[in-house]
Amino acid sequence: MTGQSGAKESEVGPTILVRPYSFALLNLPEIRQIG
């Protein structure tokens, strides 16, 4: 586990940073309709 944690973090790191943006982009149409 510890040996592969580095490789997993390198892949999960970017996803954690991108998820909030992608999630917001997907909800933009809904937010605009409500607004």
Rosetta blueprint (number, residue, H / E / L):
1 M L
2 T H
3 G H
4 Q H
5 S H
6 G H
7 A H
8 K H
9 E H
10 S H
11 E H
12 V H
13 G H
14 P H
15 T H
16 I H
17 L H
18 V H
19 R H
20 P H
21 Y H
22 S H
23 F H
24 A H
25 L H
26 L H
27 N H
28 L H
29 P H
30 E H
31 I H
32 R H
33 Q H
34 I H
35 G L
